[in-house]
Amino acid sequence: MSEWPLPESFAGELGTVRWNRLGAPGGRPLVLLHGTPFSSYVWRAVARSLARDHQVFVWDMPGYGRSEKYPGQDVSLAAQGRLFARLLAHWDIENPLVAAHDFGGAVALRAHLLHGVRYRALALVDPVALAPWGSPFFRLVREHAEVFEQLPPPLHRALVREYVGSTGGPGLHPGVLDRLVDPWLGDSGQPAFYRQIAQSDLRYTDEIQGRYAGIEVPTLVCWGEDDAWIPAAKGRELAGIVPGARWEPIAHAGHLVQEDAPAELTAALLDFFRGLA
């Protein structure tokens, strides 16, 4: 993915994390978190636009994208939340603006609520936050990950393509779909795909769901109205729980709002972040 380089690395307890920084060093720090089964690649258009006003940090979570993948790796939401807190310390940034998508939303919420990480503001984009979550396919794979891991590579590739392409909205460009699927192929990618699903557990959001009403950080909840993985009603529910949260539905977008409506999402984020006192 030479058009989306991640030249920097952070050697943490979960393996080497690949990351990059865009924009002027003097800009307000803004960190973007991706979800599953994606990588920071989904943020590329939005990140480049936000970098005109901010210093934008992007990273691939351990076990995802171009970051390290290995057998036995802990890629759970609990581990990712702890890792994110350490990564912010490595970057030496305090009170950043944060925009987090899907599982990245749960990672950001856990880092804030359980590990004391402070944010200037938090934008949640179709986050995994309220139980129950996980499609029937996701639950099936989670319960039988060791069986799916043995699929012949061509069948595995077809399965991942169908899954990634089922997010709702107008659909992904074939070239984008290829790039999102590619990290999950090969000797390290195929087991990593099933590993991250096998380690998904509702208890990681159950542990924090009762704390959302105590969030004091300015919060934006964005949601693709055509999200086929997590219905927009979950977003409205979440926005009603977090005190003062702004609700921003995005029309004609599925779960991957960054791909379906990058201009609309960028505008919503900029309006939110620029409106902070």
Phi, psi and omega in degrees: 000062184298336179282353177224075185284145173232077190283342185267158180220151177228119181270101180250182183290344180261009183111178183283128179258130177263137184209172178208162179232130180240152176092180183286138180303333182276356181287161177298131181292134180224124183250135179250132178243132179267175179246201181242143002263061189246202178202180179298345179305327182293342181269000194304312183292314180295317182299317181293326177289317180294333183291350175291332182245346188225164168267107191259128177253129177233148182203153173262126179298150175307133182088002183231155171053234183262001175283167188294143176230135179203157180300140178079003182295137176273109180242020182294164176298326178298314181293320181294324178296317177295318180297320180298319178299319179290324180294320177298321177294322178297321178284346180059047176238139179241147179051051179286160163285142183227132171235125189226135184246141170054234179300331177300330176296316178294322178299313180295319180294319179294318179299322181285312188276332183253333185244008172071019179285128183262139177240151171286322177198157184228122174251122181252123184246109182043053187281155164280109186216326185242131176286151356276154175221162183103122179290165176305321177298315181301316180293322178298313180294320181300322182281342183225038185301322183293334177282312181298328181298339181271003179301143171302143184310318180297322178291322177298315180301316180297320180297314182295319179299316180295319181294309181297328181278005186256022188283351182093180182080197185288348180098157185268145172298139182305323179293322177293317178301317178302316183289329178284330180278325189307317181297344183263012181253163176088183187296328179263328185287319183297309177295330179295324180299314181282334178297314183291330176286318181300328183271359176288136184209132180299337183297336182288334172266330176302325182295336185242346187302324181289352182261355185298327181292348178259005179292128181250357180283138173306128189230136174244134175244110177258146180209134173288123184296338181254025179301120181269352181260316178229115186296150181300337178300328176295324178294316178297322178296314180297315180298332178282342180272317182285122184302126176073008183296140176270133180258127185225089174285145181240116185291150174060028178234142176265209182294325178270074182300326181300328179270322186281324184214062184297323180293315181294320179293317178301316180298318179296318180293315180296318179298319179293309184291324180288338181276000180286143179289000000 
